Amino acid sequence: MKKGFVALGLSIGLLGSSFSSPGFAKADDVDFNKSKKYGTPNFVSGKLADGTKANAKKTLMNYLNEKKSMYGFAGSAEQAFKVTSKEVDHLGFTVIRLHQQYKGIPIYGSTQTAVVSENGVLTAISGAVVPELDKKQGLKKGKSLSGDKALKIAVRDLGFTPKYELTPTSKEVIYINDGQATHAYHVTLNFLSPKPGNWSYIVDAQSGEVLNKVNELHSAKGGKGGKPGTNPPSTGEVTTGTGTGVLGDTKSFNTLLSSGSYYLVDPTRGQGIETYDASNRTRLPGSIWTDSDNSLNEAYDAAAVDAHYYAGVTYDYYFDVFNRNSYDDNGAKLISTVHYGRDYNNAFWTGAQMVYGDGDGSTFTSFSGALDVIAHELTHAVTDSTADLIYQNESGALNESMSDVFGTLVEWHADNDPDWLVGEDIYTPGVEGDALRSMADPTINDNPDHYSKRYTGTGDNGGVHINSGIINKAAYLLSEGGTHYGVTVDGVGKQAMGDIFYRALTTYYTASTNFSQAKAATVQAATDLYGASSTQVQSVNDAFSAVGVE
């Protein structure tokens, strides 16, 4: 959430394809959302094919093979798509995630999901497929550069040689741009110095041209601390510590007593929650936070108290409400570092941990002092583990919006002075009532509240923070109701709104989901939860229509 950008018909009957083959639905049983970019379906739903739960993958592949002319891929579905995951959700549905490929090479951003009901019916396929790859002239050229050469090109474009936090990678992909396809390399560069970055580069494998680049760093815009070089203890006694947070409130939280010292380590949630001190330097994770008496009430302690406590609150929300065990649903450890840099006006998720600056005391105070900021950033990790929405253009704005939605819902769930503002607790501490963003009225921060007013430039990764206001407003209307641009929405409440968007994010959104596909996917999520004729489905339709998304 960078401060620099603060100011700033769902479906139609499926035509032109026969559904008369045994096991497949007829056209009038199916709805679909068409990709304007490719002409192939973005989202297909209905009774698509009969099968069995045990053979969900076979049912899906049979359907895709039957409909290959509609999707436009060559060869068999088994060759055109790689299954990346398959799991049964809490409704008993089998959710299959796919990645389109061409001759074994993944297509950048072309991912799909499919859902098979408990009784074996294929009910939905989400995600556009790039058609006619076998006819693309650019793919006949092959590649002349190595992955190492592509990596060097990306670093040269970066303008400096960073000190990497994660080992750089260079993976071969097929990249689609303006209808053209080319062999390319997807290069990732993750570093902290001279300034934090998590860059994603696309480098042409023939010419070496940089075709695209985006910084995917998800940013937010005392006491004893840790001893240099200290690490968390491997064993100890779980105790209850107390402390004073950034805003002066008192909190209780789990700590670990080991060898006479208390550590900000909570081993009771997933694989644990750990909080570190960067000591106003830029090294991660820093030193594990230690204390002598389990009472953290010094000014320097405050940022660590909130980071540790709010990480637990966020974990509890996802576990209690969705039975999700940490961001990866596998208990991943939640690591936080506070006092990063000097007067650092930001917070960010590195891809492995949370990092919080102290702010300059004027534009921002300590970033860990806001529950919705912490939940926002950790929701980016949930998104990375599920839909993996590309952090650019509409998919990136959807990514940002999901973090705003669940950051706000965590605040309401915890009854932590909740509202529909984002970052209000740490933004301009000397000014009352302002915030980074407003979900109820995005225009307060000069962000659009309707698709007709969307930002179409290249700044802010194509408006990821700016255009998030459109989906934020839809989420607010879905929860609270209201009339917007002449469309009246009946609110379904915060819990139902969260349930619907969570299912849409974790089941139906794909890497390149745009706003139109998001509407279809969110309607399907509501259908799964409440039924096709439910008031919740109608409210989802109305909420998206109210912000101009069809």
N, C-alpha and C positions, 0 to 999 in steps of 0.2 A: 504494500500500500504506500506508494511513494507520494509524498506531499506535493511534488511538482505537478501532479496531475489531478489534485483535489479540485482545483478551480475549473479546471476544465469541464383460408378455408382448409383446417387440419388435413382432411383427406378427401379423396375422390375415388370413385369406383375404378378398379384396375381394368384397363382396356388393352386391347391389342395382344393379349396373351391368353392362351387356352388353359383352362384348369379342368379339362374333361378327363384327364388320365386317372386311372384308379388310384385312390388314396389321397388325391389332391382336391382342394376346395374349388368351388365354382367362383367365377368373378364377382358375383353379387355377395359373396360371403367375406370378401377381402377389401381392406382399405390400404391405401399407400400414400406416402409422401414422396414426391419426385425430386431428385437432385437437379437443380437448375444448371449446375456445373457440368454434370456428366450425362444427364438424361436417364440415369438408372435410378431405381428406388432408393430413397434415403431411409425409409421406414415402411415395412409391410406388416400388417397385423390382421388377425382373424383366425379362422380354422384353416391353416395352410396345408397341413398334411397329418394323416393319422399314422401312428406308430406305437412304440412301447417306450416306457421310461428307461428300461434297460438298454434300449438301442437308440437313445436320443441322438447321438452323433450320426448314426446311420440314417435316421429319419431326416436330419438336416441335410446331409450330403445328397441323399436321394432327391430331395426337393430342389436343391441348387442345381443338380444335374438336369432335372426336368425343366428348370427355368433358366438355363444358361443363356438362352438368346435374349431374355429380358435383362439379365445382369451383364451380358456382353463379355464374358470371359471365355478364353480358349482352353481346350483340354478338359480334363475332369475337375470336378469340385475338389477332389482330394489333392490334385496338383495345384490348383489355383488358390487354396486357402490352407493355412497352417492353424491347427487348433492350439491356442496358447493356454487355455484353462477350461476346466469343466467342473462345475460344482452344483450341489443341490442347495437351494436357498430355504429360508424359514417357511415359505409357502408350499414347499415340496416341488417347486419348479426346478428344472435343470437349466442352468445358465451356461452357455458355451460362448467363449470368446475366440474370435478368429483374427488372423492377420493375412490380408491378401498378399500373394507373392507371384513373381514371374520367374519361371525357371529356377525356383528355389531362392530367389532374392526378394526380400520384403519390400513392399511398396510403402514409402514413407507416408505415415498418417492415415493409411487405408486399413482401418480396423473395423470389425463388425461384432455384434453380439446376436445370439439367437436364444430363444426361450422355448422349452418344451414343457408342457404342463404335466401334472402328476399322473394323469391318465394317458400320457404319451402323445398328446397333440402338439404339433409345432404351431405356436401361437403368434410369434413375432420375430422379425429379423430387422436389426437396426444397423445403420451405417452404409454409406454409398460404396459401390464397387467401381473401380476405374475400368471402363470398358475397352475392348479392342486393343489390348496391349501388344498383341501379336502383329498388329498393323502399324505400330509406331516406328517411324523411320529412325528416330533417335536411338532406339534400342538395338538397331542392327550394327551400330558402330562399336559396341563393346566398350572397353575401357583401356586407357593407356597409362594411367597413373596408379601408383601403389597407395595403399592406405597410409603409409608413413609420409609419403609426399603430400597427400591431402592434409594430413595433420599439420605439417610444416607451413602449408599455405594458410591454414586457418590461424595459426599463431602469428604469422607475418601480418595478416590482416588485423589481428588484435592490436598490434603495434608494440607489444612488449612480451617478454618471456616470463610468465607468472610462476609463482611457487604453488604447485598443485596440491590441493587437498585430496583429490581422488585421481587415480591414474587416468590420463587422457585416453580416449577410445576413438577409433575410426572404423566404422562399419559400413559395408557396401549396402546401398539401397537403390531403389528405382525412385526417382523424383519426378513429380508431375507439376508442370507450370504452364498455365495458359494453353492447356490441351496437349502440350509437348511432353514427351517422356525421355528421360536420359539416365544413363548409369551415373551414380554419384556416390559420395561418401558422406555419412552422417558423423561429424566430428563433435565430441563433447569435451569441454574444457572447464573444470571446476577448480576455483582458487579463491584466496582471500586477499592476496597482495598483488599490486598496490591498492586495489579496492576489490571488494567481493564481486564474484561473477560466476555464473553457471551457464556458459555460452554453448549454444547449439548451432553448428555450422553445417551447411550443405555445400559440398564442393564438387563441381562437375568432374567426373572421372576421365573425361577426354581432354578438356581444355584447361582444367584447373581453376576455372572461374568460380567465384563465390556466388552461388545461386540464391542463398538465403542465409540469414544469421539472426539469432534472437537470444537475448539474455533471459534465461528461464529461472533466474534467482527470484524466488517468491518473497518479496520484501514487504515490510509494513510501513511503511510511511503513511558511617556504616559500621561497623562490626569487624569481625576478625577476617572473614574471607578465607581463602585457601592458602595453603603453604605451597610455594613453587615446587612443581614436580610430584605433588601428592596424588595418589590414585584412590579410588573407592575401595574400602575393605571388602574382602570376599565373604566374611562371616561377621555376625554380630547380633545384638538384641534389638528388635524393633521397639522403639519408644515413641512417645508423643512430645513433639517440640511445640513451642509457641513463638510468635514473632509479630512484629509490626510491619505492615505493608507500605507501599509507596504512598497511598492516600491516608495513612495514619490509622487504619483499622487493624484489629488484632485477629490473628488466625492461628489455628492448630493444624499440625501436619505430622506425618510419619517421618521419623529420622532413624538412623542406625547407630547404636552405641557399640563402639569397638575400641579396645585398648584405652579406655578412659576418655575418648573423644566422641562427639556426636557429629554425624555426617548427614548432609542433605541427600540421603539415599532412602527411597521407599521401595522395598522389595515385594510389597503386597499387591501391586498392580502389574499384571503382565510380567514381562522380564525386568521390570523395575523402572523407577523414575530417579534420575540423578541430576543434580544441579551443580554447576561449576562456576569458578570465578576467573575471568580473563585478566583481572587486575589492571584494567584500562590499557591492555595490550591487544594485539590482534592474532593471538595464537589460540587454536582450538584443540581440545575443548577447554584448556586451562587447567586449573587445579580444583579437585573436588572440594566443595565447601565444608569446612569443619568449624566446630564451636565447642567451647569448654563446658557450658552449663545448660545447653538445650533451650536457651532463651535468647532469641535473636531480635533485639530491640534497638540496636544502634542504627544510625542513619544509613551506614554502608550496607547493613543487612537487608534493607527493605526490598531491593530489587530481587534478591535471592529468595526471600520469603514468598513474594508473589509468584515468581517463576515456578517455584517448587509446588506451591499450593494450587495454582491455576492449571498446571499440567495435570494434576490429579483430578481436578474438577472436570476438565475436558475428557480425560480418559473415562471417568465415571459416566459422563453423559452418553458417550458412544456405547459403552458397555451396558448401561442400564436401559437405554431407550432402544438400541438396535442390536444388543448382544454382540457388539463388535469389540474384539480384544485388541486394542491399540489400533494405530492407523493402518497396519497391514493385516489386521484380523488374525494375527499370529503372535500377538503379545510383544511386538517390537518395543525395545527399550526407548523411553522418552528422555532425551538428553537436552538439557538447557545450559547455556552459558550466559552469564550476566556481566555487566561492566566491560562490555566489548568496546575497545577504542576509547578515545577521549571526546566527550560531547557529541557522541555519534548519534545522529538523528535518524535512526532506522532500526528495524528488526527484520530478521529473515530466516527462512528455512533453507538449509544448505543442501538438502537431499538426504541428510543423515541426522541433523539435529537442529534445535532452535538456538538463535543468537539474538541477544538484546543489547542495544545501546542504551546509554543513560540519558540521551537527549541533551540539548544545550540549555535546558531550564527555561527557555523562552518559547521556542516553537514546539518543543516536546519536553516532557519529563520522562522518567524511566519507562521504557516501552513495556516492561513486564507488569506494570501496574494496571493494565487493562485486560480483563478476562476475554473480551471479545476479540482483541488483537491476538492473544495466545491461541484461542480456539480457531480464529481465522487461519493462522499460519499452519496449525496442525491439521486443519481440514485440507489444505493444499497437499499434505502428505497422504490423506485418505484418497483424494482425487488421483494423485500419482499412482496409487496402488490399485485403482479401479479403472475409471474411464481413461486416465492418462491424457486429459485434454491438452492439446498443443497450445502453448502459451502465446498465442498470436491471433489477431483478428477475432471473429465471433467465438471460436472455441476458447480462446484465451479470456474473453470477457465472461463467458459462461463459467470458466474456471474461477475467476475472481468472484463472480456472483455467488457461487456455491460456498466459497469461504466466508463471504459476508452473511449469507443466509444462516449457516450453521454457527458462525461466531456469535451472531445475534441470538439464535435459539439456545445456545449453551448459556448465555447470560440470563435469558428468561427462565430456563430450567433450574438454574442455580439461585434464582431470585436475587441476583447480584446487581441491585439498582438497575433493572433492565429497561431498555428503550429500543427504538428502531434506528438509533445512531450508531456509527462505527468509529471506535477510537476516541470517543469523547472524553474519556477519563485521563488520557495522556497527551492530548493535543492542546496546544496553547494553554497551559495551566493557569495563566492569568486572565483568561477570557471565559466567561460563563456561556454555556449553551451552544457552543460550536463543536464541530466534529469533522472527521475526515470525509465521511459520507453520510447521507440520510437515505434509508430505504423507503421511508414514507414519502419523501419528496426529494428525489435526486437533484432536482433543479436548483436547490439551495446551494449546491456546490458546482453549479454550471454543468452538471452531467445530464444526459438526455433521459426522459421518462417515456419516450415513444420511439418506435423504430424509424419513423419518418425523420427524426431529429438525430439519428445516430452519427457518430464521428466516422469519417471515411478516409482519414489521412493515415500516414505511416507512423506517426509518433505514438509513444506509449505502446509499442508492439502492435500497432493497429487498433489502439483504443481499448486495451484490456481493462484498465481501471475506469475509463470514461464510460464505455458502453455497458459495463456491468450494471449501471443504473437502470437500464431497460428491464433486465431480468429481476433485479432487486425490487423494482416497483411491482412487477407481476407477482413476486412472492409475497410482498406486503399485502396486495389486494387479495390474493388467495387466502391468506390468513385472516385478515381483518375486514375484508369486504370494502365496498365503496363504488363510486361512479367516477370513471376516468375516460376522458375523450368520448363521452356519451355512452359508454358501455358500463352497465351495472354488474358488479360481481358480488355474489353472496359468499361471505367469508366462511371458511371451514374450521378456523382455529389454528393455533400454532402447532399443536401436536400433529394434526392431520397434514398440515402443510409440510412439516418436517418429514413425516413418513413418506409422503408422495415424492418430494425432491430427493430424499435419500435413496429410495428405490430407483428413481430415474437415473441418478448419478451412478449407482453401483451396479445397475443391471442393464440399462439401455443406452446411456451416453457412451460415445466412442471418441477416439482421438480427435477426429475432425468434426464433431457435432456442431452444426450451426444453430441459429436461433429457431429456424423453422423445424428442423429435425428435433430440436429440444422440445418444442411444443408437442409434436407427435409422441415422442418418447415419454414425456411427463403425463400426457393423457393416458397412455398405456399403463404407466405405473399406477395411476389412480384407478384404472379399470381392474388391474390385478388385485388391488387392495379392497375396493369398494363395489365393483361391478360396473358394467358398461352403462347402465341406466341410472347410476347414482348421481346425487347432487354434487358430489365431489368432482366427478368427471366434468359435469357442466361448468363448475366453478373454475376448473383448470382451463377449459376452453375459453371461458369469458375473460379470465385474468390475462392470458396471452393476447387475446384479441384487443383488450383494453390498451395494451402497449404496442399494438400494431403488428404483432407477429402472427402470421398465418401459415 
